[in-house]
Every structure is written in C-alpha cells, then in structure tokens.
Amino acid sequence: MKILLYHKNLSASQKNPGQDQEHTILERAAQRKHMLKKTILWDVLLLFLIGIGGMLIWMFSPVLSQIPALHVLTPIRTSVWENLKLLYFPAFFVGFIRYLFMGNLQKGILTTYAQGLILAMSIFIAGHYITAGILGKFYLIADVIFFYLSMMILIWYLRTHADRQKKNSLPGFFILFLLTGCFIYFTFRIPEQIGLFQEITLQWQ
C-alpha cells in the first residue's frame, strides 16, 4: 500500500514541473504585456521630444544658442558631436523623470537608457560617415534619415527591454553623468583636430 501511494505521489510530482513552467511562461507574458502598456506614454513622450522638438531646436539653434541657459543643450556648431545633443538630452531628461516616477517598478531604467543612447548615437555617427564616404559629400537628407533611424532604434531598445531591466540604475547613472560631462566640457573646449568635432558643410542636394 505504501509503495502504491509513493508511486502516485511520484507521478504527480513529475507532472508538476511542466505545469509550473507553463504557468511561469504565461505569468511572464502577462507581466511583459502589462509593462509595455504601462510604459508606452513615456516612449511616446520621448518620440515627441526628439522627433519634433529636436528638429525645432536644430532649426532655431542659432537663436537658442545665444541664450545662456540653453547654450549647452543646443548645437552651437554644425558638427556631428553637436548634433548628437538633439538625440541625447531629450532622452537624458525623460530617462531621469521616468526614473523618479517608476524607479521602484523599473529599477534599472537609467542603465537601459544609457545602453540605448550609446547604441543610437553610434548608429547616427556610423551612418553619417559611411554615407559621406560613399557619396563623397555630407548631405542634409542623409543626416536627417539617420537621425530619425537612431531615434527609432532608441525607442525600440527601450520597448524591448521594458520588462528586462538590470538590477539597478547605478551603472547607467555613471554613464549618463560621464556623457553629460563630455557634452558640457566639449561645448566650451572644442578639440578641433578630431573630425567628430569639426564643422561640416551639409549639401541640400
């Protein structure tokens, strides 16, 4: 009798792991769906600030750069590095505001933002120089295309990692702090000998 009971309990226990695994998968899928819904407004806000605000700032940068409070945040030259401000600072501010409101739910959100920004800025820089190398000139339309492509890559990265945050935001905080320091420092101390910081002439056609 004891042997039969042991056999039944063993059979039941062998079925449970599969059921538990299926339950875990469904639970994670539900959590992911909930997280994506909860964070979509933040991504829409970022899309708006970069996509529309970034272009408006670029168009009026000669005027805005004369305002002391906006001097660091606005491109003051037509260099690749200065144009990265249009991508970086909107994401920087939205990332920190998002951390303040959702830091308990997304503990590593700043790390995700830092990783996404590095990827997006790398895509923009690579696209700029690859296109110029192929076409022989710097074309405005090419930079605009790669700017929006980089923006979409950043949004995609944030969406796909919304439910897979790192354990904390400390690494991201230091990366963003370092990048912000570089943008501020190179606004006033421009290394002219490095191509990334040199002014370029963009062709309209």
Secondary structure, 3 states (H helix, E strand, C coil): CHHHHHHHHHHHHHHHHHHHHHHHHHHHHHHHHHHHHHHHHHHHHHHHHHHHHHHHHHHCHHHHCCCHHHCCCCCCCCCHHHHCHHHHHHHHHHHHHHHHHHCCCCCCHHHHHHHHHHHHHHHHHHHHHHHHHHHCCCEHHHHHHHHHHHHHHHHHHHHHCCCCCCCCCHHHHHHHHHHHHHHHHHHHCCCCCCHHHCCCCCECC
